[in-house]
Amino acid sequence: MTQQATPTRPAPRSRLRRVLPLLITAWLVLEIWLLVQVGSWLGGLTVVLLLVAGVLIGGSLIKRAGLKALSAAIEQSKNPQSQQPQTGTSMTVLAGLLLIVPGFLTDLVALTLLFPPTRALWRAVGRRAADKALRSTSAAGADPFADAMRLQEQLRIHRPDGKVVQGEVVDPEDGPRGPQGPDTTYRPPIAG
């Protein structure tokens, strides 16, 4: 019994997925331009020292956030009845990662993640975006995990042109089965 593949049309890309490469490119161009401007104003060595300082401060922020989360987890394990405290480690880790990335705009965004008033603003924006994404996913009835599993199954079974590849799996430990040597049996040509 042969299985025929039905051609599937890829899902339309969301607006963000279409615009994201352009936004990343614009961000990189802006970062490089800003680095050149600051370098011409302060000097190249100063810019390099500022970038190294950003890496060191970002690494220490990530380390501190990790230790804070670890101590909160230990406290929670000692007293399971207590509410888990809000440590804010995710924002601190994100700020640390942004400080490690070379560039002054990412450093500016990282600083806004560290100060309490702007941190609250970022949290509100994140919650709103997560709620919107959750509503659009549940409203459409789409299950991203199921879609990914179906795609993986399709890629595993079908060739890129959509045709099913028929064949037999041979265990390499058992060796080849059947007659050894060249096949000398006559086979009539296939009429087409």
WOCORMO-V547542 format. One record per helix or strand. SS is the DSSP state (~ for helix, > for strand). FROM is the first residue (numbers start at 1). TO is the last residue. If there is no record, write none. Layout:
ss;from;to
SS;FROM;TO
SS;FROM;TO
//
This chain:
ss;from;to
~;15;42
~;44;78
~;89;100
~;104;114
~;116;140
~;144;157
>;158;158
>;164;164
//
